[in-house]
């Protein structure tokens, strides 16, 4: 089967030279369907030669993928994790080695000692409050740290008093006690990742822990977290500029991250065990619903804080989500393709009722099952949502009755023509026929407007006459009406609930009062809130009330979320819009413009007037800042007046940020403004409440002012005094300055002013001492972002596995920022790391010196000259060009070919080839590449006038700013490939054991492809991301399945060949729509139509740049082409059928008409199954020829001289001697295969086939 290799039993190809193999079973849980699931660690393997050159060297990379798998998937893919009886070996419960080495009595004595030491340390800490810690306390802590390093004693340190002791030690003013606390934490965390995580989680969830931690204590905990997560998410963002995040925000992110991971672990352990009692099952279901809500809210908070810490919400141009086309994500977008491709979402909804709630509107399947049970009435129409035994997802039927059996629901299904019992949660209610009259016409509409290749109308996905094809086979109607719905979906409601939960005090009560008045609910607790069915009118009312009650950060989240974009004030006709809400995003840009306008005005303006004009565009928040400035100007500012204003400024910090950003305005014209701003900032630093303002978001403007050569000396001195004061009060900002390169900037300022800048050297030394902390902060930022990306990928995998909706707020926002690119282009040396040439390396610098009069000249044989670019990580080339000169004559290139690869030894992919005209000056080699190539090599194959050596005047490379998309695309594609390759192997195993399961393959593929299409439409921001997902899914799922089902077994018959044989036998009976043969025929045609409708058409894309074509991007090592395997299987099937017919009927008197009927039957079957594709018509011809060639000579000679039916327009049959002349004349005039069929309107005679 596809994927099975000789090394380590089974490997999944993930990319060029990359494979994954199952390494270890990590944990076990009960799945959503009540069956056990196992989390498997898959290691990433890298091979130098991918197996083609005979090299078997395999290197194991540090990366791994965690994947939940069912029993069947492990049975098909992970044989080494099964015992002799074929059962899964559970996760190993290893005991500590030291536990067995210690005597129980000794261990008990040591535990008693630890408890007494903890009690003594707490007592000694209380006695020395405010004094120097005595030596006995230090010794007690050292002894406890020694005990903590003994692994069998880990359990006793889980005592809550240990946390109290650590909290007291971490908040102690004495450095030695804090250092001892750090040593004890490190000793406890040295055993395993679980203990580290538990300690960090317990400490981070303590109330107001930030107030008790100083800089060193916080760094100790952050270093512990970095150590704990480094091996869990080894991810690199090399080449991507990460923002400077202060330690306070990093610690907050760590707290939220640990909280989310803890809730995720609880969710994995909270599934209902199969066979549990009803009361226990209901209790567990309620508990799981509570955990799911809490996890969604916590994940939303983490994403919100991470987006703000990465400053994605302050993007320069505030990109709105780009419009994604509604085309299939699995159909390759060829260059120059017209609008003829069927669009999955452009057609109206099919047979969808608006009276009943969809399954996605409920928290759990149990709640939805109760709703369906209480709502369904006999005679109502229903649709199947899941595959279940003989019934497939998408099948419709009529509800008959229910009872207390298992399964309890009886439905008369259209697909089978008989009743079958299913479960409540598997059904979607459509209603009575009269409820569907207004939407049934969608079938007719789709059949009228769905135009396919050749202008053939494409009917709907439901059963159609056998001569018609299906439009978009996987695009079945969703179980949720996303266009017109009376209620919010659960995901939309939980996103709105997220903002309601952010409100405090009176605001929270007012919003709950609005809910109670509209929903008639007496008490709205968390359980009731989670299950509310909120009408869209109520949601619009809430969205009008929320913006006035949220702070600025929450308001930015609200404006970017999907529920606001869909139901917010901008979408309400006739409703007034709050300007302050909608213009909040544009205020920073407006303030910058206003500052630059002021720079051109006379410098004699009043300082207070300039400050007022700077913040006046922020409404009430600007007034708060002006009041604060007046309070600071007054003699002896009172803390009681300043502190409330600072607390309000924390909620609305835009005026404060505008004040700091004004330092980046032209220095000469704004000297007075800069001095005023710096004096205000210097005064603010003295207030502890001001340290909670987002100083780090505008620290780059301070650096710009520090580096500017036009900055006045007095302004520079005030700036250094301010930065020194800020870094002294909070060393976090010294770390931020270190990350921004302040040390070098201060050194240059000292050189310029001859060292006469007060406190400049002290500030430089302070920044230099934070180098280690700056490295820790960068590593932490990488680990947290990598961990969040892994959790997002885990949620996508759970979404695939369970088909349950993703209800996490801002999930689409996070994906949008990970997928978005940048329009800012990067030139030359920003794109590549180094440039290598084939000869004369000492002249390689002439390629990039931007001087057209200099050049690099090669020295070698014809065709051996090349230039190799080593690209920076993640840079997608927008344009690559060579500069040449006509006066170089025979040294000027004539033909250039560009290759791409992952290393200098694997440059196998031709990206483009260009013929250079003698008059050319600038030759464009590549444009708009859609994937990252680590190595790009330019080969000069030929020179003008037959020259040997070449001259290149320059090399130009344009690329986008490095973004997260290349990294995230690789991870998304790897996870998608692994998931679907495992699933394809499992389904192939089922088909190998029972060929009848091939009938369910259509519905299985349908569900998987429809799921990915809906996910892309809902969450992915643009076509590039959607196409990457669709390509990975199709190649990993459909390609190996087709390869497996078309491969013959021991008897020489493939599962697909068996299915085609069954189809041909039941073809005549299938014309009765009420027969079981019709249902069988429909299923077979759904499967074959689905397999071939995505395959690229025979027309090649326009242009020579093949990097835009899927065929050039096909990953090495992936299974064979779908079309090649299907046509090969069809040809073998035809050959076998025709050979069997010829062998048994060659002597019959009515052989010719029987053969013609047999051929017509095969020809029509080919059209019904695969459509009018020349590849299958050619396979039909080759199959007939192959069958005749398999006959013994005498039989073949007898058959080949038999006459055939006369062609259209002929008066008689051509004789055996006449036919070759007639056929050769006919094929010279109309050589095309399709035209031949149209002209003859009859099958070719056997002698023509032989010819």
Helices and strands as residue ranges (DSSP letters): E 12-15, E 18-30, E 36-47, E 58-70, H 71-77, G 79-81, H 97-101, H 104-127, H 135-148, G 151-153, G 155-158, H 160-170, H 175-189, H 193-204, H 209-212, H 215-230, H 247-268, H 278-309, G 312-314, G 359-361, H 365-375, E 381-384, E 396-402, E 409-413, E 419-422, G 424-426, E 427-431, G 433-435, H 441-449, G 453-455, H 490-502, H 505-519, H 526-531, H 536-546, G 547-549, H 552-560, H 562-567, G 569-571, H 579-582, H 587-599, H 607-615, G 616-618, H 620-633, H 639-651, H 654-661, G 662-664, G 668-670, H 671-684, G 688-692, G 695-698, H 699-707, H 713-729, H 731-739, H 742-752, H 760-768, H 771-802, H 811-819, E 825-827, G 828-830, E 832-837, G 841-847, E 856-857, E 865-871, E 877-883, G 886-891, E 893-901, E 909-915, E 922-927, E 935-943, G 944-946, E 951-952, E 954-960, H 965-993, G 995-1000, H 1001-1019, H 1023-1033, I 1034-1039, H 1040-1045, H 1055-1065, G 1069-1071, H 1076-1093, G 1106-1108, H 1110-1113, H 1122-1145, H 1151-1170, H 1174-1189, H 1193-1200, H 1216-1229, H 1233-1240, H 1246-1250
